[in-house]
Amino acid sequence: MRTRKAVVTDAREVHDLIAQFSGDGTLLPRRYNEICENIRDFVVVEHRGRILACGALHIYGPHLAEVRSIAVTPEAQGRGAGQRVVKTLLVEAERHQITRVCLFTRIPEFFGRLGFITSQREELPDKMFKDCVACPRLHCCDEIAMVLAHSAAERAAARRDYRSASNGEARRLVQIARAQ
């Protein structure tokens, strides 16, 4: 497996991968032309010329970036491709000296293991005003807002919490996060 920046010729495969997970509501749908316009935001993991995973880093400014459109083919899930994408995007955010990285998800366990902690969506007004107000799920959103923990110690604690949680505990953490 190799991780790299996406190029415009990857747009169709990235679009199709995201579409696999937008039909059931896991991801928000992205139009092909939108993928093309924003291809420089994407990284991909490929193996033998086939894209196995993708994700994007959307930059709002030096104060905030969002990890979005994380998708991994079913056969590559559990093999580290998603983690590779997220870690590469976090390195990119660090390179740009972004002070806060957020995401909205329905699978907080995955991102918790990478050092993200739950947050209030109201703490992310740039995201809310740019994307959420136009979202068809605005008033019935079931995604959990998360931010990368600020300190290395907080990130390590988040990783420990999610790694050590049994399935029942992980569900409880999700329920608590949704209730916040």
C-alpha positions as CSV (number, residue, x, y, z in Angstrom):
1,M,0.0,0.0,0.0
2,R,1.2,3.5,-0.9
3,T,-0.2,6.8,0.3
4,R,0.0,9.8,-2.0
5,K,-1.6,13.1,-2.9
6,A,-4.5,12.6,-5.3
7,V,-4.3,13.9,-8.9
8,V,-7.1,14.9,-11.2
9,T,-7.1,11.5,-13.0
10,D,-8.0,9.9,-9.6
11,A,-11.3,11.9,-9.4
12,R,-13.6,9.3,-10.9
13,E,-12.3,6.6,-8.6
14,V,-12.4,8.8,-5.6
15,H,-16.0,9.9,-6.5
16,D,-17.1,6.3,-6.9
17,L,-15.5,5.3,-3.6
18,I,-17.3,8.1,-1.8
19,A,-20.5,7.2,-3.5
20,Q,-20.4,3.6,-2.1
21,F,-20.8,5.2,1.4
22,S,-23.2,8.0,0.6
23,G,-26.2,5.9,-0.4
24,D,-26.6,4.7,3.1
25,G,-25.9,8.0,4.7
26,T,-22.4,7.2,6.1
27,L,-20.9,10.0,4.0
28,L,-22.5,13.0,2.4
29,P,-22.7,12.7,-1.3
30,R,-20.1,14.6,-3.4
31,R,-20.6,15.4,-7.0
32,Y,-17.9,14.4,-9.5
33,N,-17.2,18.0,-10.5
34,E,-16.9,18.9,-6.8
35,I,-14.3,16.2,-6.4
36,C,-12.4,17.5,-9.5
37,E,-12.4,21.0,-8.2
38,N,-11.1,19.9,-4.8
39,I,-8.8,17.1,-5.8
40,R,-5.8,18.9,-4.3
41,D,-7.4,18.5,-0.9
42,F,-7.4,14.7,-1.2
43,V,-5.0,11.9,-0.4
44,V,-5.4,8.3,-1.5
45,V,-4.0,4.9,-0.5
46,E,-3.4,2.7,-3.5
47,H,-2.3,-0.8,-4.0
48,R,-1.4,-2.2,-7.5
49,G,-2.8,0.9,-9.2
50,R,-6.2,0.7,-7.4
51,I,-7.4,3.3,-4.9
52,L,-8.3,1.6,-1.6
53,A,-9.0,4.6,0.5
54,C,-9.3,8.4,0.2
55,G,-9.9,11.5,2.4
56,A,-9.6,15.2,2.2
57,L,-8.4,18.1,4.3
58,H,-10.6,21.2,3.9
59,I,-8.9,24.3,5.2
60,Y,-11.1,27.1,6.6
61,G,-8.1,29.2,7.7
62,P,-5.1,29.0,10.0
63,H,-7.4,28.3,12.9
64,L,-9.4,25.4,11.5
65,A,-9.3,22.5,9.0
66,E,-11.7,19.6,8.6
67,V,-10.9,16.0,7.8
68,R,-13.7,14.9,5.5
69,S,-14.8,12.2,2.9
70,I,-12.8,9.4,4.5
71,A,-13.7,6.2,2.6
72,V,-12.1,2.8,2.5
73,T,-13.1,0.0,0.2
74,P,-14.8,-2.9,2.1
75,E,-11.9,-5.3,1.3
76,A,-9.3,-2.9,2.7
77,Q,-11.1,-2.1,5.9
78,G,-9.2,-3.2,9.0
79,R,-5.9,-3.1,7.1
80,G,-4.8,0.4,8.2
81,A,-5.7,2.3,5.0
82,G,-8.1,4.6,6.8
83,Q,-5.5,5.4,9.5
84,R,-2.9,6.1,6.8
85,V,-5.3,8.6,5.2
86,V,-6.1,10.4,8.4
87,K,-2.5,10.5,9.6
88,T,-1.4,11.9,6.3
89,L,-4.1,14.6,6.4
90,L,-3.0,15.5,10.0
91,V,0.6,15.9,8.8
92,E,-0.7,18.2,6.1
93,A,-2.6,20.3,8.6
94,E,0.5,20.5,10.7
95,R,2.6,21.6,7.7
96,H,0.1,24.4,7.1
97,Q,0.3,25.3,10.9
98,I,-3.5,24.8,11.4
99,T,-4.3,25.2,15.1
100,R,-7.4,23.0,15.2
101,V,-8.6,20.0,13.1
102,C,-12.2,18.9,13.3
103,L,-14.5,16.3,11.7
104,F,-18.1,15.2,11.8
105,T,-18.7,11.5,11.9
106,R,-21.0,8.6,12.7
107,I,-18.0,6.4,13.7
108,P,-16.3,8.2,16.5
109,E,-14.6,5.0,17.7
110,F,-12.4,5.0,14.7
111,F,-11.4,8.7,15.1
112,G,-11.1,8.4,18.9
113,R,-8.4,5.8,18.4
114,L,-6.5,8.4,16.3
115,G,-6.7,11.1,19.1
116,F,-9.9,12.9,18.4
117,I,-12.3,13.8,21.2
118,T,-16.0,14.8,21.0
119,S,-16.8,18.5,20.7
120,Q,-19.9,20.7,20.5
121,R,-20.7,21.6,16.9
122,E,-21.3,25.2,18.1
123,E,-17.6,25.4,18.8
124,L,-17.0,25.1,15.0
125,P,-18.9,28.1,13.6
126,D,-16.9,28.1,10.3
127,K,-18.0,24.6,9.6
128,M,-21.5,25.3,10.6
129,F,-21.9,28.4,8.5
130,K,-20.2,27.0,5.4
131,D,-21.5,23.5,5.2
132,C,-24.1,22.7,7.8
133,V,-26.6,25.4,6.9
134,A,-26.9,24.0,3.4
135,C,-27.1,20.3,4.5
136,P,-30.4,18.5,4.1
137,R,-29.8,17.0,7.5
138,L,-29.3,20.3,9.3
139,H,-32.2,19.8,11.8
140,C,-31.8,16.0,12.1
141,C,-28.1,15.6,12.1
142,D,-26.8,12.4,13.7
143,E,-23.1,13.1,13.2
144,I,-20.8,13.7,16.1
145,A,-18.5,16.7,16.1
146,M,-14.9,15.8,17.0
147,V,-11.7,17.7,17.3
148,L,-8.1,16.6,17.5
149,A,-7.1,16.8,21.1
150,H,-4.7,19.7,21.7
151,S,-1.9,18.0,23.6
152,A,-0.1,14.8,23.1
153,A,-1.3,13.6,26.5
154,E,-4.9,14.3,25.6
155,R,-4.6,12.4,22.3
156,A,-3.0,9.5,24.1
157,A,-5.8,9.4,26.6
158,A,-8.4,9.5,23.8
159,R,-6.6,6.6,22.1
160,R,-6.5,4.6,25.3
161,D,-10.2,5.3,26.0
162,Y,-11.4,4.1,22.6
163,R,-8.9,1.2,22.3
164,S,-9.8,-0.2,25.7
165,A,-13.5,0.2,25.3
166,S,-15.5,-3.0,24.6
167,N,-18.2,-2.8,22.0
168,G,-20.8,-2.0,24.7
169,E,-18.5,0.7,26.2
170,A,-17.8,2.2,22.7
171,R,-21.6,2.4,22.1
172,R,-22.0,4.1,25.5
173,L,-19.3,6.6,24.6
174,V,-21.1,7.4,21.3
175,Q,-24.4,7.8,23.2
176,I,-22.8,10.2,25.6
177,A,-21.2,12.1,22.8
178,R,-24.6,12.4,21.0
179,A,-26.3,13.6,24.1
180,Q,-23.8,16.5,24.6
